[in-house]
């Protein structure tokens, strides 16, 4: 065995991969969107497995609360407020010098998603919100790139593999963005072993794709606290009526689509307005109860004020509009929106 393959000797001994599979990995390109709990686990495995070129993308900084589950970061990263991709790149380069790490500090949105994602062999979902997943799905279907979806919150997680033209796409499985405020790690918590398990499964499915092996045909669901699992066969889930893979309509890449969320900085007010075009009524009483676990909540019949910290206050209106007071940075406002709204 050549010297540079020795580090992968135990992986090469696994017959379904072998030396030929290892060479395929070395010549492959993967992109990970989001370097939080799932993304750090995925990146760790792909780098150690020898995927030749890995792009990591994230918009956020390392915080102390990340360290419970985001396995590439440490207290020094949090104290220095390092961007997640910068901290991750430093660790990953120490793990495997032969892998090219392309670290990009960015918010993936409709203006840059195609440029950031389209030249890869596989896209991996390390995101924390529905809007980003529908956006990834549009890029995947439009450019015929497989992607591996993953999600984890509380003690529950799921993952699936989406291959354009072969499997149902994400929008076949979930035709519309869930209404109202969803559960997020910042509102109901999340367990570290769960994110490790789901991220590991995502990395494994990506490796299967890259070496040309069969992948799961299920939407796999796991609850690590109650020791339960469910395999939902999605083989026949493709819909000819699906806007994305059925009709070639990419709403999440289309600025004029009703599926878009509009972000606007309000001049002179240190506030960003977040305004979903597709209006959906919010049950203010239910959301107040849910958000009380994460910060201070005040409300009346018309609006709800939520302060997760001393810097930011989010004001929710019944039609879904949100004002993020305390910043004029749209990317920062989007991060708070995703943390507490989940879409």
C-alpha positions as CSV (number, residue, x, y, z in Angstrom):
1,X,0.0,0.0,0.0
2,X,1.3,3.5,-0.9
3,X,2.5,5.6,2.0
4,X,-0.3,8.2,1.6
5,X,-3.0,5.5,1.8
6,X,-1.8,4.1,5.1
7,X,-3.9,6.4,7.3
8,X,-7.0,4.9,5.6
9,X,-5.9,1.3,5.9
10,X,-8.8,0.2,8.2
11,X,-11.3,1.9,5.9
12,X,-9.7,0.3,2.8
13,X,-9.9,-3.1,4.5
14,X,-13.7,-2.7,4.5
15,X,-14.6,-4.5,1.2
16,X,-17.4,-2.2,0.0
17,X,-14.9,0.7,-0.1
18,X,-11.5,-0.8,-0.8
19,X,-8.6,1.0,-2.5
20,X,-10.8,2.0,-5.5
21,X,-13.4,3.5,-3.2
22,X,-10.7,5.4,-1.3
23,X,-9.4,6.9,-4.5
24,X,-13.0,8.0,-5.4
25,X,-13.2,9.7,-2.0
26,X,-9.9,11.5,-2.5
27,X,-11.2,12.8,-5.9
28,X,-14.6,13.9,-4.5
29,X,-15.9,17.3,-3.4
30,X,-18.4,17.8,-0.6
31,X,-20.0,21.0,0.8
32,X,-21.5,21.3,4.3
33,X,-24.0,24.0,4.9
34,X,-23.9,25.0,8.6
35,X,-21.1,24.2,11.0
36,X,-23.1,23.7,14.2
37,X,-23.7,20.4,15.9
38,X,-24.5,18.3,12.8
39,X,-21.9,20.1,10.6
40,X,-19.0,19.6,12.9
41,X,-19.7,15.9,13.2
42,X,-20.1,15.5,9.5
43,X,-16.9,17.5,8.7
44,X,-14.9,15.5,11.3
45,X,-15.9,12.2,9.7
46,X,-15.4,13.3,6.1
47,X,-12.0,14.7,6.8
48,X,-10.8,11.6,8.6
49,X,-12.3,9.5,5.8
50,X,-10.2,11.3,3.2
51,X,-12.8,13.2,1.1
52,X,-10.4,15.3,-1.0
53,X,-12.1,18.7,-1.0
54,X,-14.6,19.9,1.6
55,X,-16.2,23.3,1.7
56,X,-17.7,24.4,5.0
57,X,-20.1,27.4,5.2
58,X,-21.5,29.1,8.2
59,X,-22.6,32.7,9.2
60,X,-22.2,32.5,13.0
61,X,-19.6,32.8,15.8
62,X,-18.7,30.2,18.4
63,X,-20.6,30.7,21.7
64,X,-20.2,29.0,25.0
65,X,-23.6,27.3,24.7
66,X,-22.3,25.6,21.5
67,X,-19.7,23.6,23.3
68,X,-22.1,21.0,24.7
69,X,-22.6,19.5,21.3
70,X,-20.5,21.2,18.6
71,X,-17.6,18.9,18.7
72,X,-14.9,20.8,16.9
73,X,-14.9,23.9,19.2
74,X,-13.4,24.6,22.6
75,X,-13.6,27.3,25.3
76,X,-10.8,29.4,23.6
77,X,-12.8,29.6,20.4
78,X,-15.8,30.8,22.3
79,X,-13.8,33.3,24.4
80,X,-12.2,34.7,21.1
81,X,-15.6,34.9,19.4
82,X,-14.1,33.1,16.4
83,X,-16.3,32.5,13.3
84,X,-17.3,28.8,13.4
85,X,-15.7,28.0,10.0
86,X,-12.4,29.6,11.1
87,X,-12.3,27.6,14.3
88,X,-13.3,24.4,12.4
89,X,-10.8,24.9,9.6
90,X,-7.9,25.1,12.2
91,X,-9.0,21.9,13.8
92,X,-9.7,20.0,10.6
93,X,-6.3,20.9,9.1
94,X,-4.6,19.4,12.1
95,X,-6.6,16.1,11.6
96,X,-5.7,15.5,7.9
97,X,-3.3,17.8,6.0
98,X,-4.1,16.1,2.6
99,X,-7.7,17.3,2.6
100,X,-8.4,20.7,1.2
101,X,-10.7,22.7,3.5
102,X,-12.4,25.7,1.9
103,X,-13.9,27.7,4.8
104,X,-16.5,30.4,3.9
105,X,-18.0,32.8,6.3
106,X,-21.4,33.5,4.7
107,X,-25.1,33.3,5.0
108,X,-26.4,31.0,2.3
109,X,-29.3,32.7,0.6
110,X,-31.0,32.9,-2.8
111,X,-28.4,35.4,-4.1
112,X,-25.3,33.1,-3.5
113,X,-26.7,29.5,-3.0
114,X,-26.1,28.3,-6.5
115,X,-22.6,29.7,-6.7
116,X,-21.6,28.2,-3.3
117,X,-23.2,24.8,-3.8
118,X,-23.5,23.8,-7.5
119,X,-20.0,22.5,-8.2
120,X,-20.0,19.7,-5.7
121,X,-20.6,15.9,-5.7
122,X,-22.8,16.0,-2.6
123,X,-24.4,18.6,-0.3
124,X,-24.7,18.0,3.4
125,X,-27.4,19.7,5.5
126,X,-26.0,21.1,8.8
127,X,-28.7,23.8,9.0
128,X,-31.2,24.6,11.7
129,X,-34.1,25.9,9.7
130,X,-36.7,25.0,7.1
131,X,-36.0,27.9,4.8
132,X,-32.4,26.9,4.2
133,X,-33.4,23.2,3.6
134,X,-35.9,24.2,0.9
135,X,-33.2,26.4,-0.7
136,X,-30.6,23.6,-0.7
137,X,-33.3,21.3,-2.2
138,X,-33.9,23.8,-5.1
139,X,-30.2,24.0,-5.8
140,X,-29.9,20.2,-5.6
141,X,-32.8,19.5,-8.0
142,X,-31.9,22.3,-10.5
143,X,-28.2,21.2,-10.7
144,X,-28.8,17.4,-10.2
145,X,-26.6,17.2,-7.0
146,X,-27.6,14.6,-4.3
147,X,-27.9,15.9,-0.8
148,X,-28.2,14.4,2.7
149,X,-30.8,16.0,4.9
150,X,-30.4,15.8,8.7
151,X,-32.3,17.4,11.7
152,X,-32.0,17.1,15.4
153,X,-33.9,18.7,18.3
154,X,-34.6,17.7,21.8
155,X,-34.0,13.9,21.8
156,X,-35.4,13.3,18.3
157,X,-33.5,13.3,15.0
158,X,-34.0,12.3,11.3
159,X,-32.0,12.0,8.1
160,X,-32.6,11.0,4.5
161,X,-30.8,11.0,1.2
162,X,-32.2,13.0,-1.7
163,X,-31.1,12.1,-5.2
164,X,-32.6,14.2,-8.0
165,X,-34.4,12.2,-10.6
166,X,-34.3,9.0,-8.5
167,X,-35.8,9.8,-5.0
168,X,-38.5,12.1,-3.9
169,X,-37.1,15.6,-3.2
170,X,-37.4,17.4,0.1
171,X,-40.5,19.3,-1.2
172,X,-42.2,16.0,-2.2
173,X,-41.8,14.9,1.4
174,X,-42.6,18.3,3.0
175,X,-44.7,20.2,0.4
176,X,-44.8,23.5,2.4
177,X,-42.9,25.3,5.0
178,X,-44.4,24.4,8.4
179,X,-46.6,27.2,9.8
180,X,-46.1,29.0,13.1
181,X,-43.1,28.8,15.3
182,X,-41.3,25.4,15.3
183,X,-39.3,23.7,18.0
184,X,-35.6,24.6,18.0
185,X,-32.5,23.7,20.0
186,X,-32.8,27.2,21.7
187,X,-36.4,26.6,22.8
188,X,-36.6,22.9,23.7
189,X,-32.9,21.9,23.9
190,X,-31.0,19.1,22.2
191,X,-28.9,16.2,23.4
192,X,-25.2,15.9,22.3
193,X,-25.3,12.1,21.6
194,X,-28.3,12.7,19.3
195,X,-26.5,15.2,17.1
196,X,-23.4,13.0,17.0
197,X,-25.6,10.0,15.9
198,X,-27.5,11.9,13.2
199,X,-24.4,13.7,11.9
200,X,-22.5,10.4,11.7
201,X,-25.3,8.8,9.7
202,X,-25.3,11.8,7.3
203,X,-21.5,11.4,6.8
204,X,-21.9,7.6,6.3
205,X,-24.6,8.2,3.6
206,X,-22.4,10.8,1.9
207,X,-19.5,8.3,1.8
208,X,-21.8,5.7,0.3
209,X,-22.8,8.2,-2.4
210,X,-19.3,9.2,-3.2
211,X,-18.0,5.6,-3.6
212,X,-21.1,4.6,-5.7
213,X,-22.7,2.3,-3.1
214,X,-26.5,2.1,-2.3
215,X,-27.9,4.5,0.2
216,X,-30.9,4.3,2.5
217,X,-34.3,4.5,0.8
218,X,-35.9,5.6,4.1
219,X,-36.6,8.7,6.0
220,X,-34.9,7.5,9.2
221,X,-36.2,8.7,12.5
222,X,-34.6,8.2,16.0
223,X,-35.4,9.1,19.6
224,X,-32.4,8.5,21.7
225,X,-34.1,9.2,25.1
226,X,-37.0,6.8,24.6
227,X,-35.0,4.3,22.5
228,X,-37.3,4.3,19.6
229,X,-36.8,4.4,15.8
230,X,-38.9,4.5,12.7
231,X,-38.0,3.7,9.1
232,X,-40.4,5.3,6.7
233,X,-39.9,4.0,3.1
234,X,-40.0,7.0,0.8
235,X,-39.2,5.0,-2.4
236,X,-42.6,5.9,-4.0
237,X,-42.8,9.4,-2.6
238,X,-42.1,11.3,-5.7
239,X,-44.9,13.6,-6.7
240,X,-45.5,14.8,-10.3
241,X,-47.2,17.8,-8.8
242,X,-44.1,18.8,-6.8
243,X,-43.1,22.4,-7.8
244,X,-39.4,21.6,-7.6
245,X,-38.7,18.1,-9.1
246,X,-42.1,17.7,-10.8
247,X,-42.5,21.1,-12.5
248,X,-39.0,22.7,-12.4
249,X,-40.3,25.6,-10.4
250,X,-37.6,26.8,-7.9
251,X,-39.5,29.1,-5.6
252,X,-36.7,29.4,-3.0
253,X,-34.3,30.7,-5.7
254,X,-37.0,33.1,-7.0
255,X,-37.1,36.5,-5.3
256,X,-40.7,37.1,-6.5
257,X,-42.0,33.9,-5.1
258,X,-44.6,33.9,-2.3
259,X,-42.3,31.4,-0.4
260,X,-39.7,34.1,0.3
261,X,-39.0,35.9,3.5
262,X,-38.1,39.6,3.1
263,X,-35.5,41.1,5.4
264,X,-35.4,44.9,5.7
265,X,-33.2,47.2,7.8
266,X,-35.3,50.0,9.2
267,X,-33.4,53.2,8.7
268,X,-32.2,54.8,12.0
269,X,-34.0,52.3,14.2
270,X,-31.3,49.6,14.8
271,X,-34.0,47.1,13.8
272,X,-34.4,44.5,11.1
273,X,-37.9,43.6,9.9
274,X,-38.6,40.0,8.8
275,X,-41.7,39.7,6.7
276,X,-42.8,36.3,5.3
277,X,-44.6,36.9,2.0
278,X,-46.8,33.9,2.7
279,X,-48.7,35.1,5.8
280,X,-49.6,32.6,8.5
281,X,-51.5,33.4,11.7
282,X,-49.6,32.8,14.9
283,X,-51.3,31.7,18.1
284,X,-49.8,34.3,20.4
285,X,-50.7,32.5,23.7
286,X,-49.1,29.2,22.6
287,X,-45.9,30.9,21.4
288,X,-45.6,33.0,24.6
289,X,-45.7,29.8,26.7
290,X,-43.1,28.2,24.4
291,X,-40.7,31.2,24.5
292,X,-40.9,31.7,28.3
293,X,-38.3,28.9,28.7
294,X,-35.7,30.9,26.7
295,X,-36.1,34.5,27.9
296,X,-38.4,37.3,29.0
297,X,-41.8,37.5,27.3
298,X,-44.4,40.3,27.4
299,X,-47.5,40.6,25.2
300,X,-50.9,41.9,24.5
301,X,-53.6,40.7,22.0
302,X,-51.7,42.3,19.1
303,X,-48.0,41.5,19.6
304,X,-45.5,39.5,21.6
305,X,-42.2,40.9,22.9
306,X,-39.4,38.3,23.5
307,X,-36.0,39.1,24.9
308,X,-33.6,36.2,24.9
309,X,-30.7,38.4,26.2
310,X,-29.9,42.0,27.1
311,X,-29.0,42.9,23.5
312,X,-31.9,41.7,21.3
313,X,-35.7,41.9,21.5
314,X,-37.9,40.1,19.0
315,X,-41.4,41.5,18.4
316,X,-43.9,39.0,16.9
317,X,-47.1,40.1,15.2
318,X,-50.1,37.8,14.6
319,X,-49.5,37.7,10.8
320,X,-46.0,36.3,11.2
321,X,-44.1,39.5,10.8
322,X,-41.1,39.9,13.2
323,X,-39.1,43.0,14.2
324,X,-35.6,42.2,15.6
325,X,-34.6,45.2,17.8
326,X,-31.0,45.7,18.8
327,X,-29.2,45.2,15.4
328,X,-29.2,46.5,11.9
329,X,-27.2,43.4,10.7
330,X,-29.5,41.3,8.6
331,X,-27.4,38.1,9.0
332,X,-27.4,38.5,12.8
333,X,-31.2,39.0,12.7
334,X,-31.6,35.9,10.6
335,X,-29.6,33.9,13.1
336,X,-31.9,35.0,16.0
337,X,-35.0,34.3,13.8
338,X,-33.7,30.8,13.0
339,X,-32.9,30.1,16.7
340,X,-36.3,30.9,18.0
341,X,-38.6,30.4,15.1
342,X,-37.0,27.5,13.3
343,X,-37.9,28.6,9.7
